[in-house]
Amino acid sequence: MTTKELLYVEDALGHEKYFQTKCNEAAGQLQDAELKACVEQMAQKHQQIFQSFYNLL
C-alpha cells in the first residue's frame, strides 16, 4: 500500500468513526422510536464501513 493510499484509509477511518459517533449522539436525543431506530442503523452501517477500512490495514 502506498503512502497516499494509507493516508486515504486513515482519513476514511476518521470520517467513519466521526459519523458513527454523531449518529449515536443523535439517536440518544431522539424521542421518535422509528426515527431513532433508523439513525441507530446508520450508526451500525458506519461501524461496518469502519471495520471494512480497518481490515484493509
PDB file of N, CA, C and O in Angstrom:
ATOM      1  N   MET A   1       0.853  -1.173   0.000  1.00  0.00           N
ATOM      2  CA  MET A   1       0.000   0.000   0.000  1.00  0.00           C
ATOM      3  C   MET A   1       0.898   1.235   0.000  1.00  0.00           C
ATOM      4  O   MET A   1       1.839   1.330   0.789  1.00  0.00           O
ATOM      5  N   THR A   2       0.601   2.172  -0.888  1.00  0.00           N
ATOM      6  CA  THR A   2       1.423   3.379  -0.974  1.00  0.00           C
ATOM      7  C   THR A   2       1.097   4.308   0.197  1.00  0.00           C
ATOM      8  O   THR A   2       0.089   4.144   0.884  1.00  0.00           O
ATOM      9  N   THR A   3       1.969   5.276   0.399  1.00  0.00           N
ATOM     10  CA  THR A   3       1.762   6.255   1.462  1.00  0.00           C
ATOM     11  C   THR A   3       0.461   7.019   1.241  1.00  0.00           C
ATOM     12  O   THR A   3      -0.289   7.263   2.186  1.00  0.00           O
ATOM     13  N   LYS A   4       0.199   7.389   0.007  1.00  0.00           N
ATOM     14  CA  LYS A   4      -1.020   8.122  -0.307  1.00  0.00           C
ATOM     15  C   LYS A   4      -2.265   7.275  -0.026  1.00  0.00           C
ATOM     16  O   LYS A   4      -3.253   7.782   0.505  1.00  0.00           O
ATOM     17  N   GLU A   5      -2.219   6.018  -0.372  1.00  0.00           N
ATOM     18  CA  GLU A   5      -3.347   5.125  -0.098  1.00  0.00           C
ATOM     19  C   GLU A   5      -3.559   4.950   1.401  1.00  0.00           C
ATOM     20  O   GLU A   5      -4.692   4.931   1.881  1.00  0.00           O
ATOM     21  N   LEU A   6      -2.468   4.825   2.126  1.00  0.00           N
ATOM     22  CA  LEU A   6      -2.552   4.684   3.579  1.00  0.00           C
ATOM     23  C   LEU A   6      -3.174   5.934   4.208  1.00  0.00           C
ATOM     24  O   LEU A   6      -3.997   5.833   5.118  1.00  0.00           O
ATOM     25  N   LEU A   7      -2.777   7.107   3.720  1.00  0.00           N
ATOM     26  CA  LEU A   7      -3.365   8.349   4.228  1.00  0.00           C
ATOM     27  C   LEU A   7      -4.859   8.411   3.930  1.00  0.00           C
ATOM     28  O   LEU A   7      -5.640   8.888   4.753  1.00  0.00           O
ATOM     29  N   TYR A   8      -5.258   7.929   2.752  1.00  0.00           N
ATOM     30  CA  TYR A   8      -6.679   7.892   2.409  1.00  0.00           C
ATOM     31  C   TYR A   8      -7.434   6.988   3.374  1.00  0.00           C
ATOM     32  O   TYR A   8      -8.502   7.357   3.863  1.00  0.00           O
ATOM     33  N   VAL A   9      -6.895   5.825   3.646  1.00  0.00           N
ATOM     34  CA  VAL A   9      -7.561   4.887   4.555  1.00  0.00           C
ATOM     35  C   VAL A   9      -7.647   5.481   5.956  1.00  0.00           C
ATOM     36  O   VAL A   9      -8.667   5.326   6.628  1.00  0.00           O
ATOM     37  N   GLU A  10      -6.597   6.155   6.403  1.00  0.00           N
ATOM     38  CA  GLU A  10      -6.625   6.801   7.722  1.00  0.00           C
ATOM     39  C   GLU A  10      -7.705   7.874   7.782  1.00  0.00           C
ATOM     40  O   GLU A  10      -8.439   7.966   8.766  1.00  0.00           O
ATOM     41  N   ASP A  11      -7.803   8.681   6.735  1.00  0.00           N
ATOM     42  CA  ASP A  11      -8.852   9.699   6.674  1.00  0.00           C
ATOM     43  C   ASP A  11     -10.236   9.057   6.694  1.00  0.00           C
ATOM     44  O   ASP A  11     -11.132   9.511   7.406  1.00  0.00           O
ATOM     45  N   ALA A  12     -10.399   8.009   5.914  1.00  0.00           N
ATOM     46  CA  ALA A  12     -11.687   7.324   5.848  1.00  0.00           C
ATOM     47  C   ALA A  12     -12.066   6.744   7.208  1.00  0.00           C
ATOM     48  O   ALA A  12     -13.226   6.810   7.613  1.00  0.00           O
ATOM     49  N   LEU A  13     -11.088   6.176   7.912  1.00  0.00           N
ATOM     50  CA  LEU A  13     -11.349   5.643   9.250  1.00  0.00           C
ATOM     51  C   LEU A  13     -11.837   6.754  10.181  1.00  0.00           C
ATOM     52  O   LEU A  13     -12.804   6.578  10.922  1.00  0.00           O
ATOM     53  N   GLY A  14     -11.162   7.885  10.130  1.00  0.00           N
ATOM     54  CA  GLY A  14     -11.548   9.014  10.976  1.00  0.00           C
ATOM     55  C   GLY A  14     -12.943   9.521  10.661  1.00  0.00           C
ATOM     56  O   GLY A  14     -13.719   9.828  11.566  1.00  0.00           O
ATOM     57  N   HIS A  15     -13.260   9.609   9.378  1.00  0.00           N
ATOM     58  CA  HIS A  15     -14.589  10.077   8.987  1.00  0.00           C
ATOM     59  C   HIS A  15     -15.677   9.104   9.438  1.00  0.00           C
ATOM     60  O   HIS A  15     -16.712   9.521   9.958  1.00  0.00           O
ATOM     61  N   GLU A  16     -15.445   7.830   9.241  1.00  0.00           N
ATOM     62  CA  GLU A  16     -16.456   6.843   9.626  1.00  0.00           C
ATOM     63  C   GLU A  16     -16.658   6.815  11.132  1.00  0.00           C
ATOM     64  O   GLU A  16     -17.787   6.670  11.601  1.00  0.00           O
ATOM     65  N   LYS A  17     -15.580   6.951  11.894  1.00  0.00           N
ATOM     66  CA  LYS A  17     -15.698   6.981  13.349  1.00  0.00           C
ATOM     67  C   LYS A  17     -16.479   8.221  13.786  1.00  0.00           C
ATOM     68  O   LYS A  17     -17.303   8.155  14.699  1.00  0.00           O
ATOM     69  N   TYR A  18     -16.214   9.353  13.127  1.00  0.00           N
ATOM     70  CA  TYR A  18     -16.924  10.594  13.427  1.00  0.00           C
ATOM     71  C   TYR A  18     -18.419  10.445  13.124  1.00  0.00           C
ATOM     72  O   TYR A  18     -19.262  10.814  13.942  1.00  0.00           O
ATOM     73  N   PHE A  19     -18.744   9.900  11.937  1.00  0.00           N
ATOM     74  CA  PHE A  19     -20.146   9.725  11.566  1.00  0.00           C
ATOM     75  C   PHE A  19     -20.861   8.788  12.538  1.00  0.00           C
ATOM     76  O   PHE A  19     -22.012   9.025  12.907  1.00  0.00           O
ATOM     77  N   GLN A  20     -20.181   7.740  12.944  1.00  0.00           N
ATOM     78  CA  GLN A  20     -20.773   6.798  13.887  1.00  0.00           C
ATOM     79  C   GLN A  20     -21.061   7.487  15.219  1.00  0.00           C
ATOM     80  O   GLN A  20     -22.133   7.310  15.799  1.00  0.00           O
ATOM     81  N   THR A  21     -20.105   8.265  15.693  1.00  0.00           N
ATOM     82  CA  THR A  21     -20.278   8.982  16.955  1.00  0.00           C
ATOM     83  C   THR A  21     -21.451   9.957  16.871  1.00  0.00           C
ATOM     84  O   THR A  21     -22.272  10.020  17.786  1.00  0.00           O
ATOM     85  N   LYS A  22     -21.530  10.709  15.786  1.00  0.00           N
ATOM     86  CA  LYS A  22     -22.608  11.681  15.620  1.00  0.00           C
ATOM     87  C   LYS A  22     -23.973  10.997  15.524  1.00  0.00           C
ATOM     88  O   LYS A  22     -24.954  11.490  16.078  1.00  0.00           O
ATOM     89  N   CYS A  23     -24.036   9.876  14.829  1.00  0.00           N
ATOM     90  CA  CYS A  23     -25.290   9.140  14.741  1.00  0.00           C
ATOM     91  C   CYS A  23     -25.726   8.638  16.118  1.00  0.00           C
ATOM     92  O   CYS A  23     -26.901   8.727  16.475  1.00  0.00           O
ATOM     93  N   ASN A  24     -24.780   8.115  16.881  1.00  0.00           N
ATOM     94  CA  ASN A  24     -25.107   7.635  18.221  1.00  0.00           C
ATOM     95  C   ASN A  24     -25.568   8.774  19.126  1.00  0.00           C
ATOM     96  O   ASN A  24     -26.497   8.605  19.916  1.00  0.00           O
ATOM     97  N   GLU A  25     -24.920   9.936  19.013  1.00  0.00           N
ATOM     98  CA  GLU A  25     -25.334  11.097  19.800  1.00  0.00           C
ATOM     99  C   GLU A  25     -26.748  11.523  19.420  1.00  0.00           C
ATOM    100  O   GLU A  25     -27.573  11.801  20.290  1.00  0.00           O
ATOM    101  N   ALA A  26     -27.022  11.573  18.130  1.00  0.00           N
ATOM    102  CA  ALA A  26     -28.351  11.975  17.663  1.00  0.00           C
ATOM    103  C   ALA A  26     -29.406  10.971  18.112  1.00  0.00           C
ATOM    104  O   ALA A  26     -30.484  11.360  18.562  1.00  0.00           O
ATOM    105  N   ALA A  27     -29.103   9.695  17.991  1.00  0.00           N
ATOM    106  CA  ALA A  27     -30.063   8.659  18.389  1.00  0.00           C
ATOM    107  C   ALA A  27     -30.404   8.773  19.873  1.00  0.00           C
ATOM    108  O   ALA A  27     -31.538   8.529  20.285  1.00  0.00           O
ATOM    109  N   GLY A  28     -29.408   9.145  20.662  1.00  0.00           N
ATOM    110  CA  GLY A  28     -29.644   9.300  22.097  1.00  0.00           C
ATOM    111  C   GLY A  28     -30.568  10.451  22.439  1.00  0.00           C
ATOM    112  O   GLY A  28     -31.133  10.493  23.532  1.00  0.00           O
ATOM    113  N   GLN A  29     -30.725  11.379  21.521  1.00  0.00           N
ATOM    114  CA  GLN A  29     -31.569  12.552  21.781  1.00  0.00           C
ATOM    115  C   GLN A  29     -32.952  12.444  21.134  1.00  0.00           C
ATOM    116  O   GLN A  29     -33.826  13.267  21.407  1.00  0.00           O
ATOM    117  N   LEU A  30     -33.156  11.458  20.299  1.00  0.00           N
ATOM    118  CA  LEU A  30     -34.422  11.334  19.581  1.00  0.00           C
ATOM    119  C   LEU A  30     -35.493  10.672  20.442  1.00  0.00           C
ATOM    120  O   LEU A  30     -35.217   9.747  21.205  1.00  0.00           O
ATOM    121  N   GLN A  31     -36.712  11.165  20.302  1.00  0.00           N
ATOM    122  CA  GLN A  31     -37.848  10.605  21.026  1.00  0.00           C
ATOM    123  C   GLN A  31     -38.651   9.642  20.146  1.00  0.00           C
ATOM    124  O   GLN A  31     -39.206   8.659  20.636  1.00  0.00           O
ATOM    125  N   ASP A  32     -38.705   9.930  18.862  1.00  0.00           N
ATOM    126  CA  ASP A  32     -39.459   9.099  17.924  1.00  0.00           C
ATOM    127  C   ASP A  32     -38.746   7.761  17.746  1.00  0.00           C
ATOM    128  O   ASP A  32     -37.599   7.718  17.300  1.00  0.00           O
ATOM    129  N   ALA A  33     -39.421   6.681  18.093  1.00  0.00           N
ATOM    130  CA  ALA A  33     -38.804   5.352  18.076  1.00  0.00           C
ATOM    131  C   ALA A  33     -38.371   4.922  16.675  1.00  0.00           C
ATOM    132  O   ALA A  33     -37.306   4.330  16.499  1.00  0.00           O
ATOM    133  N   GLU A  34     -39.199   5.223  15.692  1.00  0.00           N
ATOM    134  CA  GLU A  34     -38.888   4.814  14.322  1.00  0.00           C
ATOM    135  C   GLU A  34     -37.674   5.570  13.785  1.00  0.00           C
ATOM    136  O   GLU A  34     -36.793   4.979  13.160  1.00  0.00           O
ATOM    137  N   LEU A  35     -37.634   6.862  14.027  1.00  0.00           N
ATOM    138  CA  LEU A  35     -36.507   7.676  13.591  1.00  0.00           C
ATOM    139  C   LEU A  35     -35.237   7.285  14.343  1.00  0.00           C
ATOM    140  O   LEU A  35     -34.155   7.228  13.759  1.00  0.00           O
ATOM    141  N   LYS A  36     -35.375   7.018  15.639  1.00  0.00           N
ATOM    142  CA  LYS A  36     -34.239   6.588  16.455  1.00  0.00           C
ATOM    143  C   LYS A  36     -33.653   5.281  15.919  1.00  0.00           C
ATOM    144  O   LYS A  36     -32.434   5.134  15.834  1.00  0.00           O
ATOM    145  N   ALA A  37     -34.517   4.342  15.561  1.00  0.00           N
ATOM    146  CA  ALA A  37     -34.058   3.059  15.018  1.00  0.00           C
ATOM    147  C   ALA A  37     -33.327   3.267  13.693  1.00  0.00           C
ATOM    148  O   ALA A  37     -32.325   2.604  13.424  1.00  0.00           O
ATOM    149  N   CYS A  38     -33.822   4.179  12.874  1.00  0.00           N
ATOM    150  CA  CYS A  38     -33.182   4.479  11.586  1.00  0.00           C
ATOM    151  C   CYS A  38     -31.776   5.041  11.805  1.00  0.00           C
ATOM    152  O   CYS A  38     -30.827   4.626  11.140  1.00  0.00           O
ATOM    153  N   VAL A  39     -31.648   5.974  12.730  1.00  0.00           N
ATOM    154  CA  VAL A  39     -30.344   6.586  12.999  1.00  0.00           C
ATOM    155  C   VAL A  39     -29.391   5.561  13.632  1.00  0.00           C
ATOM    156  O   VAL A  39     -28.191   5.573  13.357  1.00  0.00           O
ATOM    157  N   GLU A  40     -29.922   4.690  14.467  1.00  0.00           N
ATOM    158  CA  GLU A  40     -29.090   3.628  15.048  1.00  0.00           C
ATOM    159  C   GLU A  40     -28.583   2.683  13.958  1.00  0.00           C
ATOM    160  O   GLU A  40     -27.449   2.209  14.024  1.00  0.00           O
ATOM    161  N   GLN A  41     -29.424   2.409  12.951  1.00  0.00           N
ATOM    162  CA  GLN A  41     -28.991   1.581  11.820  1.00  0.00           C
ATOM    163  C   GLN A  41     -27.880   2.277  11.040  1.00  0.00           C
ATOM    164  O   GLN A  41     -26.938   1.635  10.575  1.00  0.00           O
ATOM    165  N   MET A  42     -28.000   3.593  10.903  1.00  0.00           N
ATOM    166  CA  MET A  42     -26.954   4.352  10.224  1.00  0.00           C
ATOM    167  C   MET A  42     -25.638   4.245  11.000  1.00  0.00           C
ATOM    168  O   MET A  42     -24.576   4.096  10.396  1.00  0.00           O
ATOM    169  N   ALA A  43     -25.700   4.318  12.318  1.00  0.00           N
ATOM    170  CA  ALA A  43     -24.506   4.188  13.150  1.00  0.00           C
ATOM    171  C   ALA A  43     -23.868   2.814  12.959  1.00  0.00           C
ATOM    172  O   ALA A  43     -22.646   2.695  12.867  1.00  0.00           O
ATOM    173  N   GLN A  44     -24.704   1.782  12.902  1.00  0.00           N
ATOM    174  CA  GLN A  44     -24.192   0.428  12.684  1.00  0.00           C
ATOM    175  C   GLN A  44     -23.539   0.304  11.318  1.00  0.00           C
ATOM    176  O   GLN A  44     -22.507  -0.353  11.177  1.00  0.00           O
ATOM    177  N   LYS A  45     -24.133   0.929  10.316  1.00  0.00           N
ATOM    178  CA  LYS A  45     -23.570   0.883   8.959  1.00  0.00           C
ATOM    179  C   LYS A  45     -22.209   1.566   8.933  1.00  0.00           C
ATOM    180  O   LYS A  45     -21.280   1.071   8.294  1.00  0.00           O
ATOM    181  N   HIS A  46     -22.083   2.688   9.614  1.00  0.00           N
ATOM    182  CA  HIS A  46     -20.792   3.369   9.667  1.00  0.00           C
ATOM    183  C   HIS A  46     -19.763   2.526  10.418  1.00  0.00           C
ATOM    184  O   HIS A  46     -18.578   2.557  10.088  1.00  0.00           O
ATOM    185  N   GLN A  47     -20.207   1.776  11.422  1.00  0.00           N
ATOM    186  CA  GLN A  47     -19.297   0.867  12.125  1.00  0.00           C
ATOM    187  C   GLN A  47     -18.819  -0.233  11.174  1.00  0.00           C
ATOM    188  O   GLN A  47     -17.645  -0.602  11.196  1.00  0.00           O
ATOM    189  N   GLN A  48     -19.712  -0.751  10.348  1.00  0.00           N
ATOM    190  CA  GLN A  48     -19.342  -1.791   9.384  1.00  0.00           C
ATOM    191  C   GLN A  48     -18.351  -1.243   8.355  1.00  0.00           C
ATOM    192  O   GLN A  48     -17.376  -1.909   8.008  1.00  0.00           O
ATOM    193  N   ILE A  49     -18.606  -0.037   7.877  1.00  0.00           N
ATOM    194  CA  ILE A  49     -17.695   0.579   6.907  1.00  0.00           C
ATOM    195  C   ILE A  49     -16.331   0.808   7.555  1.00  0.00           C
ATOM    196  O   ILE A  49     -15.295   0.557   6.941  1.00  0.00           O
ATOM    197  N   PHE A  50     -16.339   1.293   8.814  1.00  0.00           N
ATOM    198  CA  PHE A  50     -15.080   1.489   9.544  1.00  0.00           C
ATOM    199  C   PHE A  50     -14.307   0.178   9.617  1.00  0.00           C
ATOM    200  O   PHE A  50     -13.103   0.140   9.367  1.00  0.00           O
ATOM    201  N   GLN A  51     -15.006  -0.885   9.958  1.00  0.00           N
ATOM    202  CA  GLN A  51     -14.347  -2.193  10.091  1.00  0.00           C
ATOM    203  C   GLN A  51     -13.795  -2.660   8.768  1.00  0.00           C
ATOM    204  O   GLN A  51     -12.721  -3.260   8.729  1.00  0.00           O
ATOM    205  N   SER A  52     -14.502  -2.401   7.675  1.00  0.00           N
ATOM    206  CA  SER A  52     -14.017  -2.782   6.353  1.00  0.00           C
ATOM    207  C   SER A  52     -12.717  -2.062   6.016  1.00  0.00           C
ATOM    208  O   SER A  52     -11.762  -2.675   5.537  1.00  0.00           O
ATOM    209  N   PHE A  53     -12.691  -0.746   6.272  1.00  0.00           N
ATOM    210  CA  PHE A  53     -11.453   0.005   6.028  1.00  0.00           C
ATOM    211  C   PHE A  53     -10.334  -0.483   6.943  1.00  0.00           C
ATOM    212  O   PHE A  53      -9.192  -0.628   6.508  1.00  0.00           O
ATOM    213  N   TYR A  54     -10.657  -0.735   8.198  1.00  0.00           N
ATOM    214  CA  TYR A  54      -9.656  -1.187   9.167  1.00  0.00           C
ATOM    215  C   TYR A  54      -9.045  -2.515   8.731  1.00  0.00           C
ATOM    216  O   TYR A  54      -7.847  -2.743   8.895  1.00  0.00           O
ATOM    217  N   ASN A  55      -9.871  -3.376   8.181  1.00  0.00           N
ATOM    218  CA  ASN A  55      -9.396  -4.689   7.738  1.00  0.00           C
ATOM    219  C   ASN A  55      -8.417  -4.571   6.560  1.00  0.00           C
ATOM    220  O   ASN A  55      -7.628  -5.484   6.320  1.00  0.00           O
ATOM    221  N   LEU A  56      -8.465  -3.459   5.832  1.00  0.00           N
ATOM    222  CA  LEU A  56      -7.503  -3.249   4.751  1.00  0.00           C
ATOM    223  C   LEU A  56      -6.074  -3.134   5.290  1.00  0.00           C
ATOM    224  O   LEU A  56      -5.106  -3.463   4.604  1.00  0.00           O
ATOM    225  N   LEU A  57      -5.971  -2.666   6.512  1.00  0.00           N
ATOM    226  CA  LEU A  57      -4.649  -2.492   7.110  1.00  0.00           C
ATOM    227  C   LEU A  57      -4.127  -3.826   7.578  1.00  0.00           C
ATOM    228  O   LEU A  57      -3.022  -3.903   8.115  1.00  0.00           O
TER     229      LEU A  57
END
